[in-house]
Amino acid sequence: MKKNISWLIYILLPIVVLGGMWFFGRDVRQRNLEYPTQMGVSPAYGSQTANPVFPNGLTSQKPVKGTIPRGYKPFHYDASPEEAIRAGRELTNPFEKNEENVERGKYVYTKSCSVCHGASGGGDGPIIPKYPNPPAYATATSRALTDGEMFHIITRGRNNMPAHNEFVSPDDRWKVILYIRELQAK
């Protein structure tokens, strides 16, 4: 009896499955039905077009409060001399001094810093006749700055130097410091 039931299952199961597919109109060459279907056929709105779904009628919405952009690294120091000293104690350069990092630092320095600080770091860049000279890197004061303090100065600015956090990525700021150390060694 047990043997007969197993043969019946092998014979009837395919018939039931194939018959059900035929009965319900299933075409095996097509995708399955999707439930819930409203997700598959929802209208797509252009980013700058009106959108009746949101209360303000706009498709582009502000980010949720507290959202951090991808790749963003928060910097928890204010733009004050005390905070620069604190940054000097707490921050260290995460990049090792090698040829690749120093070359990248030189490239960024040439593009972003040399206009004021000069090619050799002497504070004699081409814009200087119109603005006060920045300190030269060879001075004892500049040499005494820790990497963390320099990073703070580049990020938040100091005196006449504007903040560069919007223009130079954090990684590139650290690499510029490696290059500045090379200039100080010369």
Secondary structure, DSSP 8 states (H G I E B T S, - for coil): -HHHHHHHHHHHHHHHHHHHHHHTT--TTS----SSGGGTS-----TTSB-TTSTT-BSS----TT---TT-------SSHHHHHHHHHH----S---HHHHHHHHHHHHHHTHHHH-TTSSS--TTGGGS-----TTSHHHHH--HHHHHHHHHH-BTTB---TTTS-HHHHHHHHHHHHHHHH-
